[in-house]
Amino acid sequence: MELLIPIPFFIPDLLTAISWVMLGNPQNGLINQLFIQVFGARGPVVDIYGWGGLLFHSVLSTTSFLYLLLVGFFYNMDPSYEEASAAAGATPSQTTLRVTLPMILPAILGVSILSFIRALESFEDPYLFGTPGGVYVFANEIYRVLRHRHPPQYSTATALAVILMIITFVMVSVQWRILGGREFTTISGKGYQPRRVTPRPLVRWGIFALFLIYFTLAILIPLTQICASSFFKVFGLYKVEHFTFDNWLKVFDDPRTMGGLRNTIVFSCAAAAGVITLGGLIGYIRIRTRHWLGPVMELTAWLPWTMPGIVLGLALLWAWISLPQPINLYGTSMIVILGLVVNGLPLGTRTMQSAIMQVSKDLEECSMVHGASWLQTMTRIVLPLLRIGIAAAFVIVFALSARSLTIPLLLYSYGTETLTIALLYYYEEGYRNITAVIAMIQLGLVMGLLLLERLTRPRQTS
């Protein structure tokens, strides 16, 4: 479960959304065709369009997002607090509610805000599931007034973006009010090993059953279809005589796809490194100092996620296209990387800030008392303790950049296309089998990300 549950986050929403549209659309979805041909249904049984499909796919993609952000904090928790609670006579339920959950309250609130904003700015789900069903939320309404109105209604799109900014500011203010003046240190100078618990068999098997349902819906069904489609000449016609490797050969010879793969890796690595550096500095200033720049920098870092990605990409395009040479970045790789950094900065800042919050300031003060400089303290004390958070932030921001569609969609030019741009291009052109091959290449990139996350995680000893 630990290895498989993060996979949906790393897979682009565009990929799995396309797969479920092909499976559940009321016109010719494979699920409906199965019920009509096998069970004699007189009409479509499943309609993936509308609120049902929108919420269904959003839950599938958000679950792994929450897991990746929270799991590191459980690894870092000092079990001595829970052991002290048990020694004082508290039941496991009381310990969980009164000790464990309050200790990870910063992570829970931070992740909740990020998840809320992620749902607000999501574009793929509203576009593929909501628009055909007549459901318009912020993202696809902004896209509609920009692309399907003549002339484009930029003022309406800006007004919708301002509403998102107000909602985000309110959420951040509530979090600050709840956490203000409270301590949440869970890593101290005392050595410890994270405590492992063994649930009762009924609880254990119940959790496993829920995981199987989630794994089947989020991974097994959509990816099985994508994998099968990549090896057949005609989409939906899975017969032995139609089996072929021609789709793969075409993709490997396609400069658009291979260039997109190379650009995706380079752009995502650069964006992840930049986000961790900036987010770490902002988080450190916000947590460790009382300087007025701390709150200002944190609010500034949140601004990109107050707008849908399509509006953010358009804003960056306008900002840089009007500048004179040589600082004009329009048409270069740097503007795409800059867009990915700006887009990932809120997530990186929140992840690094929560990690820094768990490291006791006493460790830094003790190091300086013994003659170490601030730089030595950071490199020998703080950064090693933050390695789990840094590794998790790098992998998450890399995945966020690799799966991003709306940012590269408005900022790319010839030679700077990403893999998601190639995926969208072949989908819109109707090449479903080629789209499936590109999706499989994306899955290979996912496996590399998961391997990296596993290798950078400290080993747990019994």
C-alpha positions as CSV (number, residue, x, y, z in Angstrom):
1,M,0.0,0.0,0.0
2,E,2.8,2.4,0.9
3,L,4.4,1.9,-2.5
4,L,1.2,2.1,-4.6
5,I,-0.9,4.8,-3.0
6,P,1.2,7.7,-4.2
7,I,1.0,6.7,-7.8
8,P,-2.3,8.6,-8.7
9,F,-0.7,11.9,-7.6
10,F,2.3,11.5,-10.0
11,I,0.1,10.6,-12.9
12,P,-1.3,13.7,-14.8
13,D,-5.0,14.3,-14.1
14,L,-5.3,14.7,-17.8
15,L,-4.3,11.1,-18.4
16,T,-6.7,9.4,-15.9
17,A,-9.5,11.8,-16.7
18,I,-9.3,11.0,-20.4
19,S,-9.3,7.3,-19.5
20,W,-12.5,7.6,-17.4
21,V,-14.2,9.7,-20.1
22,M,-13.6,6.9,-22.5
23,L,-14.9,4.4,-20.0
24,G,-17.9,6.2,-18.7
25,N,-19.2,8.7,-21.3
26,P,-22.9,8.1,-22.1
27,Q,-22.4,8.0,-25.9
28,N,-19.8,5.2,-26.5
29,G,-18.1,4.6,-23.1
30,L,-16.8,1.0,-22.8
31,I,-18.7,0.5,-19.5
32,N,-22.0,1.4,-21.1
33,Q,-21.2,-0.7,-24.2
34,L,-20.5,-3.7,-21.9
35,F,-23.8,-3.4,-20.1
36,I,-25.7,-3.0,-23.4
37,Q,-24.0,-5.9,-25.2
38,V,-23.7,-8.4,-22.2
39,F,-26.6,-7.5,-19.9
40,G,-29.1,-6.1,-22.4
41,A,-29.3,-2.6,-21.0
42,R,-31.4,-0.3,-23.2
43,G,-29.4,2.8,-22.6
44,P,-26.3,4.2,-20.8
45,V,-25.9,3.0,-17.2
46,V,-23.0,5.3,-16.3
47,D,-22.8,9.0,-17.1
48,I,-19.4,10.4,-16.1
49,Y,-20.2,13.9,-17.1
50,G,-21.5,16.5,-14.5
51,W,-21.0,16.7,-10.8
52,G,-20.8,13.0,-10.2
53,G,-17.8,12.5,-12.5
54,L,-16.1,15.7,-11.4
55,L,-16.2,14.8,-7.7
56,F,-15.4,11.2,-8.3
57,H,-12.2,11.8,-10.2
58,S,-11.2,14.7,-7.8
59,V,-11.4,12.4,-4.8
60,L,-9.3,9.8,-6.6
61,S,-6.5,12.2,-7.3
62,T,-6.6,14.1,-4.0
63,T,-6.3,11.1,-1.8
64,S,-2.7,10.4,-2.8
65,F,-1.9,14.1,-2.6
66,L,-3.0,14.2,1.1
67,Y,-1.0,11.0,1.8
68,L,2.3,12.3,0.4
69,L,2.1,15.5,2.4
70,L,1.2,13.8,5.7
71,V,3.2,10.6,5.8
72,G,6.5,12.4,6.5
73,F,5.2,14.0,9.6
74,F,4.2,10.7,11.1
75,Y,7.7,9.4,10.5
76,N,9.1,12.4,12.4
77,M,6.8,12.1,15.5
78,D,8.5,11.4,18.8
79,P,6.7,8.4,20.4
80,S,7.6,9.4,23.9
81,Y,4.6,11.7,24.1
82,E,2.2,8.9,23.2
83,E,4.0,6.5,25.6
84,A,3.6,9.1,28.4
85,S,-0.1,9.3,27.6
86,A,-0.5,5.6,27.8
87,A,1.5,5.4,31.0
88,A,-0.9,8.0,32.5
89,G,-3.9,5.7,31.8
90,A,-5.2,7.1,28.5
91,T,-6.8,4.7,26.1
92,P,-5.4,4.5,22.5
93,S,-8.4,6.5,21.3
94,Q,-7.8,9.2,23.9
95,T,-4.1,9.3,23.0
96,T,-4.9,9.7,19.3
97,L,-7.4,12.5,19.9
98,R,-5.5,14.4,22.6
99,V,-1.8,13.8,21.8
100,T,-1.2,12.5,18.3
101,L,-3.6,14.7,16.3
102,P,-2.7,18.0,18.1
103,M,1.0,17.4,17.4
104,I,0.4,17.2,13.7
105,L,-2.1,20.0,13.7
106,P,0.1,22.3,11.6
107,A,0.5,19.6,8.9
108,I,-3.3,18.9,8.9
109,L,-4.3,22.5,8.6
110,G,-1.6,23.2,6.0
111,V,-2.5,20.2,3.9
112,S,-6.2,21.0,4.2
113,I,-5.7,24.5,2.8
114,L,-3.5,23.2,0.0
115,S,-6.1,20.6,-0.9
116,F,-8.9,23.2,-0.9
117,I,-7.0,25.5,-3.1
118,R,-5.9,22.7,-5.4
119,A,-9.6,21.8,-6.0
120,L,-10.4,25.5,-6.7
121,E,-7.7,25.8,-9.3
122,S,-8.1,22.4,-10.9
123,F,-8.6,22.7,-14.7
124,E,-8.6,19.2,-16.1
125,D,-11.5,17.7,-14.1
126,P,-13.9,20.6,-14.7
127,Y,-12.9,20.9,-18.3
128,L,-13.3,17.1,-19.2
129,F,-16.2,16.2,-16.8
130,G,-17.9,19.5,-15.9
131,T,-18.1,21.3,-19.3
132,P,-19.9,18.5,-21.2
133,G,-22.3,18.1,-18.2
134,G,-23.1,21.9,-18.0
135,V,-21.2,22.3,-14.7
136,Y,-19.0,25.4,-14.5
137,V,-16.6,26.2,-11.7
138,F,-13.9,28.9,-11.5
139,A,-11.4,27.1,-13.7
140,N,-13.4,26.1,-16.7
141,E,-15.5,29.3,-16.5
142,I,-12.4,31.4,-16.8
143,Y,-11.2,29.2,-19.7
144,R,-14.6,29.6,-21.4
145,V,-14.6,33.4,-21.1
146,L,-11.0,33.6,-22.4
147,R,-11.2,31.1,-25.3
148,H,-14.9,30.8,-26.3
149,R,-16.0,34.4,-26.1
150,H,-15.2,37.0,-28.8
151,P,-13.6,39.2,-27.8
152,P,-12.1,37.4,-24.7
153,Q,-13.6,38.8,-21.5
154,Y,-10.4,39.5,-19.6
155,S,-12.1,41.6,-16.9
156,T,-14.5,38.7,-16.0
157,A,-11.6,36.3,-15.7
158,T,-9.7,38.8,-13.5
159,A,-12.7,39.2,-11.2
160,L,-13.0,35.5,-10.8
161,A,-9.3,35.3,-9.9
162,V,-9.7,38.0,-7.3
163,I,-12.5,36.0,-5.6
164,L,-10.1,33.1,-5.4
165,M,-7.5,35.3,-3.8
166,I,-9.9,36.5,-1.2
167,I,-10.9,32.9,-0.3
168,T,-7.2,31.9,0.1
169,F,-6.4,34.9,2.3
170,V,-9.4,34.0,4.5
171,M,-8.2,30.4,4.8
172,V,-4.6,31.4,5.7
173,S,-5.9,33.9,8.3
174,V,-8.0,31.2,10.0
175,Q,-4.9,28.9,10.1
176,W,-2.8,31.6,11.7
177,R,-5.5,32.4,14.3
178,I,-5.8,28.7,15.3
179,L,-2.0,28.1,15.5
180,G,-0.9,31.4,16.9
181,G,1.2,31.2,20.0
182,R,1.2,27.4,20.2
183,E,4.2,25.0,20.1
184,F,4.2,22.0,17.8
185,T,7.8,20.7,18.2
186,T,8.0,16.9,17.6
187,I,11.8,16.6,16.9
188,S,14.1,17.3,19.8
189,G,17.7,16.5,20.8
190,K,16.5,13.2,22.4
191,G,17.1,10.1,20.3
192,Y,14.1,8.0,19.5
193,Q,12.6,5.5,17.0
194,P,9.2,6.0,15.5
195,R,6.6,3.8,17.2
196,R,4.8,1.2,15.1
197,V,1.4,-0.1,16.0
198,T,-0.4,-3.2,15.0
199,P,-4.2,-2.7,14.5
200,R,-6.7,-5.4,15.3
201,P,-7.4,-7.9,12.4
202,L,-10.8,-6.4,11.6
203,V,-9.4,-2.9,11.4
204,R,-6.4,-4.1,9.4
205,W,-8.5,-6.0,6.8
206,G,-11.0,-3.1,6.6
207,I,-8.3,-0.7,5.8
208,F,-6.9,-3.1,3.2
209,A,-10.3,-3.5,1.6
210,L,-10.7,0.3,1.3
211,F,-7.3,0.4,-0.3
212,L,-8.2,-2.3,-2.8
213,I,-11.3,-0.3,-3.9
214,Y,-9.3,2.9,-4.2
215,F,-6.4,1.1,-6.0
216,T,-8.9,-0.5,-8.5
217,L,-10.7,2.8,-9.3
218,A,-7.7,5.1,-9.3
219,I,-5.0,3.0,-10.9
220,L,-6.0,-0.5,-12.1
221,I,-9.0,0.3,-14.3
222,P,-7.8,3.5,-16.1
223,L,-4.2,2.3,-16.5
224,T,-5.2,-1.1,-17.7
225,Q,-7.2,0.5,-20.5
226,I,-4.3,2.9,-21.3
227,C,-1.8,0.1,-21.4
228,A,-4.0,-2.1,-23.6
229,S,-4.8,0.8,-26.0
230,S,-1.1,1.4,-26.6
231,F,-0.7,-2.1,-28.2
232,F,-3.7,-2.1,-30.5
233,K,-4.3,-0.5,-33.9
234,V,-7.9,0.5,-33.2
235,F,-9.0,2.0,-29.9
236,G,-11.6,-0.2,-28.1
237,L,-11.1,-3.1,-30.5
238,Y,-8.9,-5.5,-28.5
239,K,-8.4,-8.5,-30.7
240,V,-5.3,-10.6,-31.2
241,E,-5.1,-9.7,-34.9
242,H,-5.0,-6.0,-34.1
243,F,-2.0,-6.3,-31.7
244,T,0.9,-4.2,-32.8
245,F,4.1,-2.3,-31.7
246,D,3.7,0.3,-34.4
247,N,2.3,2.9,-31.9
248,W,5.5,2.7,-29.8
249,L,7.8,2.9,-32.8
250,K,6.0,6.0,-34.0
251,V,6.3,7.7,-30.6
252,F,10.0,6.9,-30.3
253,D,10.6,8.5,-33.7
254,D,8.4,11.5,-32.9
255,P,10.5,14.6,-32.0
256,R,7.6,16.3,-30.3
257,T,7.2,13.5,-27.7
258,M,10.9,12.7,-27.1
259,G,11.7,16.4,-26.9
260,G,8.8,16.8,-24.5
261,L,10.1,14.0,-22.3
262,R,13.6,15.6,-22.1
263,N,12.2,19.0,-21.4
264,T,9.8,17.7,-18.7
265,I,12.7,16.1,-16.8
266,V,15.0,19.2,-17.0
267,F,12.2,21.7,-16.3
268,S,10.8,19.7,-13.4
269,C,14.2,19.2,-11.7
270,A,15.1,22.9,-12.1
271,A,11.7,23.9,-10.7
272,A,11.9,21.6,-7.7
273,A,15.4,22.8,-6.8
274,G,14.2,26.4,-7.1
275,V,11.1,25.9,-5.0
276,I,12.9,24.1,-2.2
277,T,15.5,26.8,-2.0
278,L,13.0,29.7,-2.0
279,G,10.4,27.8,0.1
280,G,13.0,26.8,2.7
281,L,14.2,30.4,3.1
282,I,10.7,31.8,3.4
283,G,9.7,29.1,5.9
284,Y,12.8,29.6,8.0
285,I,12.3,33.4,8.2
286,R,8.6,32.9,9.0
287,I,9.2,30.3,11.8
288,R,12.6,31.3,13.3
289,T,12.4,35.1,13.2
290,R,10.0,37.8,14.2
291,H,10.8,40.0,11.2
292,W,7.9,41.6,9.5
293,L,9.1,40.1,6.2
294,G,8.1,36.6,7.3
295,P,4.3,37.0,7.0
296,V,4.7,39.2,3.9
297,M,6.8,36.6,2.2
298,E,4.5,33.8,3.1
299,L,1.5,35.6,1.7
300,T,3.4,36.4,-1.4
301,A,4.3,32.8,-1.8
302,W,0.7,31.9,-1.6
303,L,-0.4,34.2,-4.4
304,P,0.2,31.9,-7.3
305,W,-2.3,29.3,-6.0
306,T,-5.0,31.9,-5.6
307,M,-5.4,31.9,-9.4
308,P,-6.2,29.0,-11.8
309,G,-3.1,27.9,-13.7
310,I,-4.4,29.2,-16.9
311,V,-4.7,32.7,-15.5
312,L,-1.3,32.5,-13.9
313,G,0.2,31.4,-17.2
314,L,-1.5,34.2,-19.1
315,A,-0.3,36.7,-16.5
316,L,3.3,35.5,-16.8
317,L,3.1,35.7,-20.5
318,W,1.9,39.3,-20.5
319,A,4.5,40.3,-17.9
320,W,7.5,39.0,-19.8
321,I,6.4,39.5,-23.5
322,S,6.4,43.3,-23.1
323,L,9.9,43.6,-21.7
324,P,12.9,44.6,-23.9
325,Q,15.8,42.3,-24.8
326,P,17.8,40.7,-23.3
327,I,15.5,40.3,-20.2
328,N,12.6,39.3,-22.4
329,L,12.1,35.5,-21.7
330,Y,9.3,34.9,-24.1
331,G,9.8,31.8,-26.2
332,T,12.7,30.5,-24.0
333,S,12.9,27.6,-21.6
334,M,13.4,30.0,-18.7
335,I,9.9,31.3,-18.8
336,V,8.5,27.8,-18.6
337,I,10.8,27.0,-15.6
338,L,9.8,30.3,-14.0
339,G,6.2,29.5,-14.4
340,L,6.6,26.1,-12.8
341,V,8.6,27.6,-9.9
342,V,5.9,30.2,-9.3
343,N,3.2,27.5,-9.5
344,G,5.0,25.2,-7.1
345,L,6.1,27.8,-4.6
346,P,3.0,27.6,-2.3
347,L,3.4,23.8,-1.9
348,G,7.1,24.0,-1.4
349,T,6.8,26.8,1.2
350,R,4.1,25.0,3.2
351,T,6.0,21.7,3.1
352,M,9.3,23.2,4.2
353,Q,7.6,25.5,6.8
354,S,5.8,22.5,8.4
355,A,9.1,20.5,8.5
356,I,11.0,23.4,10.1
357,M,8.3,23.9,12.7
358,Q,8.9,20.3,13.9
359,V,12.6,20.9,14.6
360,S,13.3,22.4,18.0
361,K,15.1,25.8,18.0
362,D,17.1,24.5,21.0
363,L,19.2,22.4,18.7
364,E,20.4,25.4,16.8
365,E,21.0,27.4,19.9
366,C,23.0,24.5,21.4
367,S,25.2,24.3,18.3
368,M,25.9,28.1,18.3
369,V,26.8,28.0,22.1
370,H,29.5,25.4,21.2
371,G,31.0,27.8,18.7
372,A,29.4,26.8,15.4
373,S,28.5,29.5,13.0
374,W,25.0,29.9,11.5
375,L,26.1,28.3,8.3
376,Q,27.7,25.3,10.1
377,T,24.5,24.9,12.2
378,M,22.4,24.8,9.1
379,T,24.5,22.3,7.1
380,R,25.4,20.0,10.0
381,I,22.3,20.2,12.2
382,V,19.2,21.6,10.6
383,L,19.4,20.3,7.0
384,P,20.1,16.7,8.1
385,L,17.0,16.8,10.3
386,L,15.0,18.2,7.4
387,R,16.2,15.6,4.8
388,I,12.8,13.8,4.9
389,G,10.9,17.0,4.3
390,I,13.3,18.2,1.6
391,A,13.2,14.8,-0.2
392,A,9.4,14.7,-0.1
393,A,9.2,18.3,-1.3
394,F,11.5,17.7,-4.2
395,V,9.6,14.6,-5.4
396,I,6.2,16.3,-4.9
397,V,7.2,19.5,-6.7
398,F,8.9,17.5,-9.5
399,A,5.6,15.6,-10.0
400,L,3.5,18.7,-9.8
401,S,5.7,20.3,-12.5
402,A,5.8,17.2,-14.7
403,R,2.0,16.8,-14.7
404,S,1.3,20.6,-15.1
405,L,-0.7,21.4,-18.2
406,T,-2.0,24.9,-17.9
407,I,1.4,26.6,-17.2
408,P,3.3,25.1,-20.2
409,L,0.2,25.4,-22.4
410,L,0.4,29.2,-22.5
411,L,4.2,29.6,-22.1
412,Y,5.7,27.0,-24.4
413,S,7.1,27.6,-27.9
414,Y,8.7,25.4,-30.5
415,G,11.3,23.3,-28.8
416,T,10.1,23.9,-25.2
417,E,7.1,21.5,-25.3
418,T,6.5,19.2,-22.3
419,L,5.2,15.7,-22.2
420,T,1.7,16.9,-21.1
421,I,1.6,19.3,-24.1
422,A,2.3,16.3,-26.4
423,L,-0.3,14.3,-24.6
424,L,-3.0,16.9,-25.1
425,Y,-2.0,17.5,-28.7
426,Y,-2.5,13.9,-29.7
427,Y,-5.7,13.6,-27.7
428,E,-7.3,16.6,-29.4
429,E,-6.2,15.3,-32.8
430,G,-7.9,12.0,-32.1
431,Y,-4.9,9.7,-31.9
432,R,-6.0,7.7,-28.9
433,N,-3.4,4.9,-29.3
434,I,-0.6,7.4,-29.6
435,T,-2.0,9.2,-26.5
436,A,-1.9,5.8,-24.7
437,V,1.8,5.3,-25.5
438,I,2.7,8.8,-24.3
439,A,0.8,8.0,-21.1
440,M,2.8,4.8,-20.6
441,I,6.0,6.8,-21.0
442,Q,4.7,9.1,-18.3
443,L,4.1,6.1,-16.1
444,G,7.8,5.2,-16.5
445,L,8.7,8.6,-15.2
446,V,6.4,7.9,-12.2
447,M,8.2,4.7,-11.3
448,G,11.5,6.7,-11.3
449,L,10.0,9.2,-8.9
450,L,8.7,6.6,-6.6
451,L,12.1,4.9,-6.6
452,L,13.7,8.2,-5.7
453,E,11.3,8.8,-2.8
454,R,12.1,5.3,-1.5
455,L,15.8,5.7,-1.7
456,T,15.9,9.0,0.0
457,R,13.7,7.9,2.9
458,P,15.6,6.8,6.1
459,R,15.4,3.1,6.9
460,Q,13.2,2.2,9.8
461,T,14.7,-0.3,12.3
462,S,12.7,-2.5,14.6
